[in-house]
Amino acid sequence: MSEDRSLWVFGYGSLCWYPGFEYKASMTGFVQGFGRRFWQGNVTHRGTVDKPGRVATLVESKEEKVYGRAFKVKDNEAMRYLEKRECSLGGYLTALTTFYSRDDGKSFPAVLYIATNKNEHWLGKAPLQTIADQIAESSGPSGHNVEYLLRLADFMRRYLPEAHDEHLFSLEVMVRSLIKERNLCLRTLMGNPEFLDLATIDADQMQADRVPEENAPRRESFQHILRVPEKTLRCLKII
């Protein structure tokens, strides 16, 4: 941990634009040695048992880096919420890696959530068009799978324009094409318009001056905190 013993959590999926918990600060940056892939199935947030959605996980890839957003955790309540959201419901394990800040160049340990092929929800590698079809057809209690993909791609484009993620942006193009071909209502697929503002950007941490004033996100109007029993984190040490 850093000298002040702070705990940081790295988000590379929906945590980027919808953390759902209170935190002390956040910043953008990346982790090395991974690639982001939509290989994890989801039946509790963006899909159902009969029609699982596709959400992001990380796979080892020496030449790649994954950009996202790190959060300085405020209290144990946040970790209990994340244990519920990511592990109990999502099928992810807890791992430790090194986060590199894009603004000041500093690096420090951060917790991340990663899915492997050993969990029951794993869907694995598939042709991009197959993955795009699944995303276009799936929805769950948290909203449509399309929303998950497009809001993540939008976050990367707005706040991390240097991020090169062929997998993510290729899927975005394919899914948008499917929406047009099938004459689907994008506004309906994107769900609650409030989520447009849920990429809560800390002005001093994420250089809000890079965002035009009329498009700058405002503070979240609510926090979605689950109260669940505290559990021991299942940790994988990743170097």
C-alpha positions as CSV (number, residue, x, y, z in Angstrom):
1,M,0.0,0.0,0.0
2,S,1.0,3.6,-0.2
3,E,2.6,5.4,2.7
4,D,-0.8,6.6,4.1
5,R,-2.0,2.9,4.0
6,S,-4.9,3.9,1.6
7,L,-6.7,1.2,-0.2
8,W,-7.3,1.7,-4.0
9,V,-9.6,-0.3,-6.3
10,F,-9.1,-0.3,-10.0
11,G,-12.2,-0.4,-12.3
12,Y,-12.1,-1.3,-16.0
13,G,-15.8,-2.0,-16.6
14,S,-19.0,-0.5,-15.2
15,L,-17.1,0.8,-12.2
16,C,-15.6,3.5,-14.5
17,W,-18.9,5.2,-15.1
18,Y,-21.0,3.8,-12.2
19,P,-18.9,3.1,-9.1
20,G,-22.0,2.9,-6.8
21,F,-20.1,3.5,-3.6
22,E,-18.6,6.4,-1.7
23,Y,-14.9,7.1,-2.2
24,K,-12.3,9.6,-1.2
25,A,-10.8,10.3,-4.6
26,S,-10.4,8.8,-8.0
27,M,-8.0,9.1,-10.9
28,T,-7.5,7.6,-14.4
29,G,-4.6,5.4,-15.4
30,F,-3.8,1.9,-16.4
31,V,-2.5,-1.6,-15.4
32,Q,0.0,-3.5,-17.5
33,G,0.2,-7.0,-18.7
34,F,-3.6,-7.4,-19.3
35,G,-6.1,-7.1,-22.1
36,R,-9.8,-6.3,-21.6
37,R,-12.1,-8.9,-23.1
38,F,-15.9,-9.4,-23.0
39,W,-15.5,-13.1,-22.1
40,Q,-17.3,-13.1,-18.7
41,G,-21.0,-14.1,-18.7
42,N,-23.5,-12.2,-16.5
43,V,-26.8,-13.4,-15.3
44,T,-27.5,-11.0,-12.4
45,H,-26.8,-7.5,-13.8
46,R,-26.8,-7.5,-17.6
47,G,-28.4,-10.8,-18.5
48,T,-30.4,-13.7,-17.2
49,V,-29.8,-17.4,-16.7
50,D,-31.6,-18.2,-20.0
51,K,-29.7,-15.4,-21.9
52,P,-26.5,-14.4,-20.2
53,G,-25.0,-11.0,-21.0
54,R,-21.3,-10.4,-21.8
55,V,-19.2,-8.2,-19.5
56,A,-15.5,-7.3,-19.3
57,T,-12.8,-9.2,-17.6
58,L,-9.0,-9.1,-17.9
59,V,-6.8,-11.7,-19.5
60,E,-3.0,-11.9,-19.3
61,S,-1.4,-10.3,-22.3
62,K,2.2,-9.1,-21.9
63,E,2.1,-6.5,-24.6
64,E,-1.2,-4.8,-23.6
65,K,-2.3,-2.3,-21.0
66,V,-5.8,-1.6,-19.8
67,Y,-7.0,1.9,-19.0
68,G,-9.6,2.6,-16.4
69,R,-10.3,4.4,-13.2
70,A,-8.9,3.9,-9.7
71,F,-10.8,4.8,-6.5
72,K,-9.4,5.6,-3.1
73,V,-11.7,3.6,-0.9
74,K,-13.5,5.5,1.9
75,D,-14.5,2.6,4.3
76,N,-15.3,-1.0,4.7
77,E,-18.8,-0.4,3.5
78,A,-17.4,0.1,0.0
79,M,-15.5,-3.2,0.1
80,R,-18.6,-5.1,1.3
81,Y,-20.6,-3.5,-1.5
82,L,-17.9,-4.5,-4.1
83,E,-17.7,-8.1,-2.7
84,K,-21.4,-8.4,-3.3
85,R,-21.5,-6.8,-6.7
86,E,-18.4,-8.2,-8.2
87,C,-17.8,-11.5,-6.4
88,S,-21.0,-12.9,-5.1
89,L,-23.2,-11.8,-8.0
90,G,-20.6,-11.4,-10.8
91,G,-18.4,-14.4,-10.3
92,Y,-15.2,-12.4,-10.1
93,L,-12.2,-13.0,-7.8
94,T,-10.2,-10.3,-6.0
95,A,-6.6,-9.7,-7.2
96,L,-3.8,-7.3,-6.4
97,T,-1.9,-5.5,-9.2
98,T,0.0,-2.2,-9.8
99,F,-1.9,0.8,-11.0
100,Y,-0.1,3.6,-12.9
101,S,-1.6,7.1,-12.8
102,R,-1.7,8.9,-16.2
103,D,-1.5,12.4,-14.6
104,D,1.5,12.3,-12.2
105,G,3.2,9.1,-13.2
106,K,3.0,7.5,-9.8
107,S,2.3,3.8,-9.3
108,F,0.9,2.0,-6.3
109,P,-0.9,-1.3,-5.4
110,A,-4.6,-1.6,-6.3
111,V,-7.3,-4.2,-5.9
112,L,-9.1,-5.3,-9.0
113,Y,-11.8,-7.9,-9.8
114,I,-11.0,-10.5,-12.4
115,A,-13.0,-13.4,-13.8
116,T,-11.3,-16.6,-14.9
117,N,-12.5,-19.7,-16.8
118,K,-13.0,-21.5,-13.5
119,N,-16.2,-19.6,-12.6
120,E,-19.7,-20.8,-13.5
121,H,-20.6,-17.7,-15.5
122,W,-17.5,-17.9,-17.9
123,L,-18.4,-17.7,-21.6
124,G,-14.9,-17.4,-23.0
125,K,-13.5,-16.4,-26.3
126,A,-15.8,-16.2,-29.3
127,P,-15.9,-14.4,-32.7
128,L,-16.5,-10.7,-32.2
129,Q,-19.7,-10.8,-34.1
130,T,-21.1,-13.6,-31.9
131,I,-20.2,-11.5,-28.8
132,A,-21.8,-8.4,-30.4
133,D,-25.0,-10.4,-31.0
134,Q,-25.2,-11.6,-27.4
135,I,-24.7,-8.0,-26.1
136,A,-27.4,-6.7,-28.5
137,E,-29.9,-9.4,-27.3
138,S,-29.3,-9.4,-23.5
139,S,-30.6,-7.5,-20.6
140,G,-30.9,-8.0,-16.8
141,P,-32.0,-6.3,-13.5
142,S,-29.3,-3.5,-13.9
143,G,-30.3,-2.7,-17.5
144,H,-29.4,-3.7,-21.1
145,N,-26.1,-5.2,-22.0
146,V,-25.8,-2.5,-24.7
147,E,-25.7,0.1,-22.0
148,Y,-22.8,-1.5,-20.3
149,L,-20.7,-1.6,-23.5
150,L,-21.6,1.8,-24.9
151,R,-21.1,3.7,-21.6
152,L,-17.7,2.1,-21.1
153,A,-16.6,2.9,-24.6
154,D,-17.9,6.5,-24.1
155,F,-16.0,6.9,-20.9
156,M,-12.8,5.7,-22.5
157,R,-13.3,8.1,-25.4
158,R,-14.1,11.1,-23.2
159,Y,-11.5,10.7,-20.4
160,L,-8.9,8.4,-21.8
161,P,-8.6,9.3,-25.5
162,E,-5.2,7.7,-25.7
163,A,-6.5,4.3,-24.7
164,H,-6.1,1.8,-27.5
165,D,-8.6,-1.0,-27.0
166,E,-9.4,-2.8,-30.3
167,H,-11.6,-5.3,-28.7
168,L,-13.8,-2.8,-26.9
169,F,-14.2,-0.3,-29.8
170,S,-14.7,-3.0,-32.4
171,L,-17.6,-4.4,-30.4
172,E,-19.0,-0.9,-30.1
173,V,-19.0,-0.5,-33.9
174,M,-20.6,-3.9,-34.4
175,V,-23.3,-3.4,-31.7
176,R,-24.2,0.1,-33.0
177,S,-24.6,-1.5,-36.5
178,L,-26.9,-4.2,-35.1
179,I,-29.0,-1.6,-33.3
180,K,-29.4,0.3,-36.6
181,E,-30.1,-2.9,-38.7
182,R,-32.7,-4.1,-36.2
183,N,-34.3,-0.7,-35.8
184,L,-33.9,-0.8,-32.0
185,C,-34.4,2.3,-29.8
186,L,-31.0,3.3,-28.5
187,R,-32.6,5.6,-25.9
188,T,-34.5,2.7,-24.4
189,L,-31.5,0.4,-24.5
190,M,-29.4,3.0,-22.6
191,G,-31.8,3.0,-19.7
192,N,-31.8,5.7,-17.0
193,P,-30.5,9.0,-18.6
194,E,-29.1,9.9,-15.1
195,F,-26.3,7.4,-15.9
196,L,-24.9,9.9,-18.4
197,D,-23.8,11.8,-15.3
198,L,-22.6,8.9,-13.3
199,A,-19.1,9.1,-14.5
200,T,-18.5,11.3,-11.5
201,I,-15.3,13.0,-12.2
202,D,-13.2,14.6,-9.4
203,A,-12.2,17.9,-10.9
204,D,-8.9,18.0,-9.1
205,Q,-8.1,14.4,-9.8
206,M,-9.2,14.0,-13.4
207,Q,-8.5,17.4,-14.9
208,A,-12.1,18.4,-15.6
209,D,-10.9,21.3,-17.7
210,R,-10.4,18.8,-20.5
211,V,-14.2,18.4,-20.7
212,P,-16.3,21.2,-22.3
213,E,-18.3,22.9,-19.6
214,E,-21.7,22.1,-21.1
215,N,-20.7,18.4,-21.2
216,A,-19.0,18.2,-17.8
217,P,-20.6,15.5,-15.6
218,R,-22.2,16.7,-12.3
219,R,-22.0,15.0,-8.9
220,E,-24.1,11.9,-8.5
221,S,-27.5,12.5,-7.1
222,F,-27.6,9.2,-5.3
223,Q,-25.4,6.4,-4.0
224,H,-26.3,2.8,-4.5
225,I,-24.9,1.0,-1.5
226,L,-25.8,-2.6,-0.6
227,R,-25.5,-3.7,3.0
228,V,-24.3,-7.3,2.9
229,P,-22.4,-9.5,5.3
230,E,-18.7,-8.9,5.4
231,K,-16.7,-11.7,3.7
232,T,-13.0,-12.6,3.5
233,L,-11.7,-11.5,0.1
234,R,-10.4,-14.2,-2.2
235,C,-7.0,-12.9,-3.3
236,L,-4.8,-13.7,-6.2
237,K,-1.4,-12.1,-6.2
238,I,-0.7,-10.8,-9.7
239,I,2.8,-9.5,-10.5
